[in-house]
Amino acid sequence: MSLALIPGSFDPMTVGHLDIVKRALSLYDEVVVAVMINDQKNYDLTLEERVKIAELTVKGLDRVRVVGSEGLLIDLFDQLSADVIVKGIRNEKDRAYEEKMAAWNLAHNPRAMTVFLQAADDFEHINSTRVRELVRAGESPDEFVVPAVSEYLRARSARSAI
């Protein structure tokens, strides 16, 4: 049984991320979406909120589960007995960054191989930054997230405005 680990910040998870999850499901028996912390990033959402949003995004997909982790990816990889790390790539900037991360992971854990999946054309323009910008501006992120996440983000914004 093969297990693919799809790590990311997911601040928040988008339909582009969901496409990568679905495509990984066609290649591997099980997919674990790992909501991680990157010390180089500032988050709009807490780890718990990002996990909840990831769960809402993948709801209904068999063989997919979501975990949150504050540790190193290479350690989580071993804890889950993963077979591969899967990363989505939208452009050359993504590729350069992800290749650097993959090399670091492999240097520190020789089992931690990374597979890159090129974003489908329909999803290349989608990113979490754009979703955060829309939400901050009070606009709808419906094009970029699943309906349940859009509702969650609207409710969260309404609570924050009080």
Sequence and secondary structure as in RCSB ss.txt:
>XXXX:A:sequence
MSLALIPGSFDPMTVGHLDIVKRALSLYDEVVVAVMINDQKNYDLTLEERVKIAELTVKGLDRVRVVGSEGLLID
LFDQLSADVIVKGIRNEKDRAYEEKMAAWNLAHNPRAMTVFLQAADDFEHINSTRVRELVRAGESPDEFVVPAVS
EYLRARSARSAI
>XXXX:A:secstr
  EEEEEE  TT  HHHHHHHHHHHTTSSEEEEEEE  TT   SS HHHHHHHHHHHHTT TTEEEEEESS HHH
HHHHTT SEEEEEE SHHHHHHHHHHHHHHHHH TT  EEEEE  GGGTT  HHHHHHHHHTT   TTTS HHHH
HHHHHHHHHHH 
